Amino acid sequence: HMSTDFWKTCGIRAIAFNDSSLLTCLGNDFGYEYIFEKSIEMFADPGDILIAISSSGKSENILRGVDSAKSKECSVVTLSGFKDDNPLSSAGDFNFYVPAQKYGPVEVIHHSICHCILDAIVSCKGRHRK
């Protein structure tokens, strides 16, 4: 949903790597720990921004995706929760950590953070949401 809001509202090219065919193909061919790494290798360009979201901050496929984005000279924004020393919480250029131990609150706050990022971009561009 957020990727659509980024391109619709801000005119920013955005891709959500959650297409079931893509995930199944990459997972079956390479292993599910590589699904985001392979997607980023294929689609990311230097200067792109990856928003990496993991409630636990320990998802291997997300961490590999972050490493792949960095190797392609992309900026990385991370959103994580549960324990403050999770690997994702310090892996990005900008890191948002939610100090909650349950999925529901972490996921809701992550979604709110994404909307705040979107609103900040809209404000910087001088546009108004419709």
N, C-alpha and C positions, 0 to 999 in steps of 0.2 A: 504494500500500500504506500509506504513512504517514498519509494522510488518514483512512483507515478506522481505523487505530490511535488517532488523536486523538479521533474521536467515540466509538469503542467503549470505549476505556480511560478517557478523561477526560470524556466527555460534551460535547465541544466540537464545534460545527458546523464541518465541514471539507469542502472541495471540492478535488479535484485536477482541474486543467484539462487533462486528457489524453484526454477522450472523443473517439474518432475522428470521429464525426459532427460534433461541435462544431468540432473543428480543421479538418476538411475544408470545412465550410460557411463558416466565417470566413476561412479561407485563400483559398478560391476567390472569395469576395465582396469581401474587403477587402485581401488579401495576407497572406502568412504572417508578415510582420513585425508585423502588428497582432493576431494571434490572442489574445494574453494581455491586451493593452490592452482589446480589445472585451469579453472575458470578464469582466474586473474591472469595467469600466464597468457591465455588466449585473448582476453578482452581489454585488459588494462593498458593504459599508455602512461609514460612519464608525465607527472603533474596531476594525474587523477587523484581523487580522494576516496579511500576505502573507509566505510563505516562498519566496524566489526563489532557484533553484538553476541555476547554469551553470558547467560545468567551466572554460571559458575566461574567463568573466565578460564576454564581448563579444557575446553573442547579442542581436541587436537586438530580437527579440520579447520577451525577458525584460526588457531595459532599458526598453522601452516599457510593459510591465506594471508595473514598479516606479514609473515616473512616473505612471501611471494610479492606482495605489494611493495614492500620496502626495497626488494631487489630490482623492481621496475621503477624505482624513484617516485613512488606515489606517497602522498601524505596519508597518515592513518589516524582515525579517530576511533577510540575503543569505548565500549560500554559494557560494564561487568557488574557483578554483585557477589553476594555471599561473603567470602573472606577477602579482606583488603590486600592480602599478599598473593592473590591469584595471579598467574602468569600474564593474563591479558591486561590487568590493571596498570601495568607500567610499560606495555609494549608499543604504545602509539605515540604520536606527536602531541595529541590531546587525549586525555584519559578521563572518563567519567565512571566513578565507582559508586554503587548504591549499597549502603550499609544495611542490607536486609538479608534474612536467611531463608526466605520463601520465594518461590517462583513468581507468584501473583504480583506482589508489590514491586519486585525487581523489574518484571516485564512492563508493568504499567508506567513506572518511572522512566524506563528506557524509552518507551514510546513518547512520553512527554518531552524528554530531552530531544528526541529527533524533531518533534514539532517546534521546540524552541530554536533549534539550529535553523530549521526552515524559515521561521519568522525572522530571525536575525538576518538571514540572506535576503529575504524580501525587503526588510528595512534598509539594508545597505544598497540595494538596487533601486530604492525609491518606488517600489511597486506596492500595491495593496492587494491583499487576498480578496478574491471574489466569492 
